[in-house]
Amino acid sequence: HEHASLRQMHLAVFVRAALRTSAHSVRSAVSATGLGGVVGNKGGLAISFHLGTTSLAFVSCHLAAHDHKNRERNEMCKEILSETAGAIGEQRRAARGRLDVASQFDHCFWFGDLNYRVDLKLGQQAAEALKEHEAHHAAVRDLVEEEDWEALWEADQLRHSQRAGDVLARFSEGQYSFPPTFKVLRQRGAHYKQQRIPSYCDRILWRSMPGRGSSAVTQTSLAAVPGVSTSDHKPVFATFEVAASARLHGAAGSSRAQHEATATTCARLGSLSLQGIIPADLSGRSDPYIAFFTNPPGLLGGSVPTSSVKRSVLATGTAVTGEARAWRAVMGGSVRGPSAGFGGEGADDTCSWCEAELPLLRFSCSLADLRHVTLILAVFDRDIGSKDDPLGTAMVPLSEPVERLLRAGGGAAGRSSGDASGEGPRR
C-alpha cells in the first residue's frame, strides 16, 4: 500500500495481494493550503500509480469551511492541482510539472471533506425569507424530511461552480439519494446542528480520459453510514468497476534520436483553433502556445512538441475550447514537416494556428494502437523571465478520426486525413 499524510489528513491506497506485481510507478504528493497557503489544516493529498495498463490517481482534500467561502474552495482545488503536478505522473524532465493530476491519468478520483454547502439562494433572486439563517436552515430541513434530493442537489455550491467552469471541470459524480452528511450531532442517525446549513460536504467524484469511453468507470454504489457517531460528519463511501486500458506496443520514453528513428505513425494538424483564451497578463492579454502530450504518456518522445507562440492575444474568456482540422496520419518514421515559427497578433479571444505553426507529431505506436490514445493539448502563456502560466488543457481522443482513417484505407503505409475536436475548461 501507499500512504500520504498532512497533519490530521491521511490517504492510504491498498492493492490486493493478487494484484501486487501489477502495481508500479507509485508516487505521492502533498499540498498545504491552510493559513498563508502553508498550514496543513487544509490541503490535499495525491497518490498515483499504474495497475497493469491502467493509470490511476487518487486525491483526498479538506477545503475551506463556511457557506461564504465558495470561491476559496475553488481556488484551493486549483492550488492542489498546481502544487502536486511536479511530483506525480509524467516524469520526463521536459514534461515534469506541466500536466496536473486531473489531466494525465486514465482515471482520477477526487474525494474528501470538500466543504461545499447547500444554498437555496443560488440561481434565484435571493428570497427575503431565506436571508435569515434560521429560515434557510428550516427550508433545507423541510427538503430533507421530504427526501427531495434533487432540490438539494440543485442548490449545491459545487454543482453550480462546475457548471460555470470554475472548478473540477468534467468530473462526474453519482446521485446523493440520502440526507446531507454535515453538520450532525454525534449520535446515530442524521440529526442536524442549528449552527450550520445541512450540506453534502463529503463528496466522491471521478474523471476519465475521454478516449477511455463512458463505460470505463461504473459506480456500483454510493451511500452514507448514518450509524457512525464519532464525528459531526457522516462518512460516505462508493465502489466502482474500472475497465482495464488497452495495451500499446510502443517505445514510450525513448530519447529524441531513438524516437525519431523508431516512430511508426506521424500526424500533422492542418489547423487548430482555441476559443475563450484566459487573460494571464496585466494588460488583459495572453501570449498562448500549445504543448502536446499523450495518454498513455511518452508516445511523442523525450521532448515536448510545441506550437508557435501567438503574441498579445486579447483574452476575455473563462474556459478554453478548441478544434483541430485536417488531421493527417502518415505511416513511417521518415516523414518530415515544416518547423514552427512565431504567429502574429490576435484580434479577439479566438486564436488559430495554421499547419506551418504546428509541430509534426511522431507517435511511437502503430496506427491501430493510436485508436487508444488521447492527445492532450496543454495551453500556456509564454512569460519572459518567469515560469509560463498554464491556461488550460483540451483532450482530443484519437479513436474516432483513426477509425475513419482505417476505414478509408489507411494501412501499414500511406496517408489519410480526417478531423478531430476536443474541449477542456480551465480546470
N, C-alpha and C positions, 0 to 999 in steps of 0.2 A: 504494500500500500504506500501511498504518498500523503504527506501531511504538511499543511501550511498553517501558520497562526499569526495573529496580531492582537496582543493583549488578550482580551476575553473572546476574540473571534477565532474559530477553528474550522478548518476544512480538511476532510480526510476522504480520499478516494481509494476504494478497495477493488481488487480484481480477484475473481475466483481462482483457486489454485489450479484448476484445469486449464485456465487461460493465461497463466503467469508467463509462459515462454513466448506468448504472442504480444505482450506489452513491452514497448520500447520507447525511446525518445521522451522520457518523463522529465518534465520541467515544472517549476513553480515560481510564483512571483507574489509580491505583497505591495499594496498601495495604501498609505495612510492619508485620509482626507479630513481628519478632525480639525480642531482648533489650529489655525495658522497653516493648514494643509499638511501638518506633520504629526499631530497627535493621533494615536491609534485607536481611539474610542469609536471612530467611524472610518470606513475604508472598504477595501476589497481584497480578496484572496483568489488567486487563479492557479489552476493546475491543468496542464495539458499533457497528452501522451497519444501514442498510436496503439491501437489494438488490432493487430494484423494490418489490413489495408485501410483501416478507418481511423481518421484523426479526430480526437475528441478534446474539448476544453470545458472546464467547469469553473464558474466564477461565483463565489459567495460574497455578499456585501451587506453592510449595515450603513444605511444612508441617514441623512439629516432628519430629525424628528420635527413634529408640529405641522399643523394644517397649512400655514403660510409659507413653508419652506419648500414649495414645489420646485421652484427654479434652482434652489441649492441642490436638491436631489438630482435633478437633470445634469447639473454641472459636475457633481460627484461621479456620476456614471461615466462621463466623458474623461474625467481625470483618471479614473481607474483604468479605462481603456488605454489612455496615453502612457501611464506610468508602468503598466505591465507589458507593454508592447515589445520592449527590447529583451526581456528575459525569457519569454516562451515563444514557441512557434518557429518561424523562419529564422535560421541561424547562419545563413551565408553572410559574410561580412558586409557585402554590398547592399544586402537587403534587410539586415537586422534592424528592428525597431520601426520599420516603415509601414507595417501592417499591424493593426491591433488584433486582440484576441477574437473579436467578433467577425473578422474579415478574412480569415485564412484557413480555418479548420472545417472539416466536413460538417461537424455539428458542435454548437456551443450552447451550453446550458447555463442560465443566469438565474440566481435564486438568492433568498435570504430575507432579512427584515428590511425591505425596500422603503418602508415608512410612507408610501403614498396613501392618501386619505380619500374617503368618500366625501364629496362636496356637492350637495344637491343644488347649489347655486351655479354650478358650471352649466354653460350652454343656455342660460335663460337670464332674463332681466332680474338681477339679484332681488328676489322677493322680500318685501319688507318683513314678512312673517318669519323668514329664515335668518335674518340678520342677527338675532339673538341666539346665543349658544344653546340655551335650554330648548328653544323651539326647534332648532336644527337637530339637536340630539333626539328629541321626541319624534320628529318626522322620520329620521333614519331608523329608530327603534320600531316604528309602525311598519316600515317596509320589511324589516327583519321578521317581525311577527307574522306578516302576510306572506313571507317567503317569496317576495318579489325580487328575486336575484337579478333579473335583467335591469330593473330600475336602479338598483345599487351599482351594477356594473357600468351603466351608462353615466353614472355620476363619479366614476373613479378617476382620480387625477392622472394616474399613469396612462390609462387608456386615452385620455384627451391629449397628453403630451406625445404619445406615439402617433396619433392621428395627425398632429401638427408637424411631425418630423423632428421633434426636439430631442428625443431620446429613444434608444433601443429600437431603432428602425428595423422593420422586417423580422422582429422577434414574434413568435407565436405564443399563445397562452391558452390553456384549457378553460372550460366554463366552471366558475366557482359556484356550484349549486349547494352551498352551505352557508351558515351565518358568518359574518365578519369575525376575524380571529383576534382583534385588538379593539379596545383595551378592556380586558376582562378581570373579574375578581379571581383570586387564586383558589378556586373551588371547581368541582366538576360541573360541566355544562357551560353555556355561554351566558354569563351574567355581566353586563357592561358597567364600567365605572362612569360616573356622570361627567368627569373632567374632560374626557376626550370623545370625539365623534366615533362610533363604531366603524371600523375600516378594515379593508383587506391589505394589511401591511405586509403579510408574509406570502411571498409570491414565488412561482416557478415558471420560467419562460425558456424558450429554446429558439435557435435559429440555425438553419441548414444552408449549405451551399445550394444555389438554385439548380445546379446540374445534378444534384443527388435525387431530385424528384420529390413530389409532395408526399409520397408514401414511405420515404426513407426512415422517418421517425413517426411512430404511432404512440400517442399517450394512452395507456391502458387503464390508468386510474388517477384520480386527483381527489384528495379528501383531507379534512381536518381531523384532529383527535381531541374531541371535547373532554374526554376523561382525564387528560393530563392537567394537573392543578399547581404546578411548580413555578408558573410564570404568569405575567399579565398578557402573554400571547398564547394562543392555542397553536401547537405545531401543525404544519401542513406537509403532506408527503405526496409524491407522484411516482408512478412507474411508467417505463417506456419500452417499446420494442424498436431496435435500431437495426436496419439492414446493413450488411457489410458492403463497403465500397468496392468497386471493381479494381482488379489488379492490373497495373500497366507494366509494359515491358520497355522501359526507357533508361536513359543514362543520367538521371537527375543528379545534380550536384557536381558534375564534371567541370574541369577547367574550361575557359573560353575556347582555347585552341582545340581541345578534345571535343568539346560540344559542337563546334562548327564542322569538325571532321566527321562526326557521327550523327548529326541531326538528320532525321529521316523525313520530317514534314516542315515546310516553310509556309508561312501565311503572311499576306500583305493586306492591310486595311486601306482600301481606296480612299475613304474619307471617314472622318469622325467628328461628331458634334456634341457639345455639352451645353446644357441649359441650367440656369439657376446658380451660376457661379457665386460663391460666397465671398464677401469682401474680407481681405486679410490685411490690407494696408490702411493707414490713417486717412488716405485720400479717398477711401471707399472703392478702391480698385484692387485687382489682383493680377499677378503675373503667372498664370497657370501653365502647368505642363503635366504630362501623364507618364507614370511609371507602370510598366506591365509586369504582372506576376501571374502565377498559375496555381490552381488547386487540382491535383496534387502539386506540391511545391517543387521548384527547381527544374522544371521542364524547359526553361528558357536559358539554362546555363548558369555559370557563376556570376556573370554581370547582370545588371538590371537594364533592359531596353527602355528607352525613354523617348518621348516625342520632343519636338521643338518647344520653346517657351513662347507663349503669347504675351506680349508686353502691354501693360496698362489697360486691362480689360475692365470696363465698368461693371462692378459686381453688386447686384441688388437682390440676389436670391438667398434662399434658406436651405435649399437642397439641390444636389447635383443629379441631373438625369442625362442620359446620352444615347446616341445611336451610332453604330458603325455600319457603313455601307461598302458594297463591293468587296466583300471578304473573299480573298482568294487563297486556296491551299495548293501548294506545289510540292510534289513528292521529289525527294533527292536533296542532299545537303549542299550542293554546289551552287545553288541559285543565289544571286546577289541582287541587291536593290539599291536605290539612291539613299544617301545618308541624310539624316535630318538636319534642317537648318533652323533659323530663328524666324518666327512669324511676326506679323505686324499687329497694329492696334485693333481692338475690337470696338464696335460701335455700341454694343449693349452687352447684356449678361449671357448672350449666346456666343459660344466660341467654337470655331471649326478648324480642323486640320486637314490638309489635303494629303495625298499619297506621299509626296516628297517630304512632308514634315513628320511622317510616322515611320517607325523602325520596321524593318523586316523581322518577323518573329520566327525563330528557328526552334521548333519543338523536337525534343529527343524522344519521340514516340511515333508510332505509325498513325496513319490517317484513321484507321479503325479505332485505335485507342483514344484518339482525340475526341471521340464522342463522349468520353467520360471526364473530360477536362473542362474546368471553368476558367475563363480568362478574367483576371482581376485588374481593373483599371483604377489605380490609386492616383488621385489628383492632388497636386501640391502647388503651393505658391512659392516661386523662386525668390529667395532673400539673399542679399549680398551682405556677407559678414556675420550671418546667424543661420541657425538651422531652418530649413524650409518648412513652412507651415502646412500641415495636412488640411485639405479642403473636403475630402470625402472619397468614397470608393463606389465603383459600379461593378456589378458582377455580370458577366456575359457567358452563360452556358453555351458550349460549342456543339452540344448534341444535335440540335435541330439543323443548323447550317451544314454540319458534316454529313448528316444523314442525307440531306439534299445533294451534297456533292457526290456521295457514294451512289445514290440512285441515278444521278446524271452521268455516271461512268467514270468517276474518279477512282482509279485503281492503284496498282503498285507504282505507277509513274504517270506523269501528266499534270494537267492544270484544270482546275474547276473554279467556279465562283459562286458567291451567294451573299446574303445579308445576315447580320446578327445585331441584336439590340439588347440593352440592359439598362437597369435603373438602380440607383443607390443613393438614398438620402444620406445626410452627413454622418449620422450615427445610427 
